[in-house]
Amino acid sequence: MATVTEAEVSRAIKEYILEEFLPGENPEELTEDTPLVTSGVLDSVATLKVSMFLQKKFGIKLAAHETDVEFMNTIGSMTKLVCDKLK
C-alpha cells in the first residue's frame, strides 16, 4: 500500500463513521477526541464493522484486544492504531 499520512487515515475513518453511523450529523461535531464507544455511538457490532473497515481499507491485521475501547473509542486512537500498524 502506498504511504498514507496520519491526516488521510483520520479523514477516512471520520468519513466512514459519519456515513455508516452518524448520517445527517454535523461533521464539525465529530472530532479526533469525540468518544464513540463510551458515548454509545459505536456498540460492539459497530466496533466490529469499524475494525473490519480499517483492516480492509489500510491492509492491516488487528488482534482481538485491538478492537477494545482503548483502541476504538476515538478517531484519534483509531488513527494512531492504524499508523502504528503501517510503520
Protein Blocks (a to p, Z undefined) as FASTA:
>chain_A
ZZddfklmmmmmmmmmmmmmmghiafklpcfklcfklnomacfklmmmmmmmmmmmnopa
cdfklmgmklmmpmklmmmmmmmmmZZ
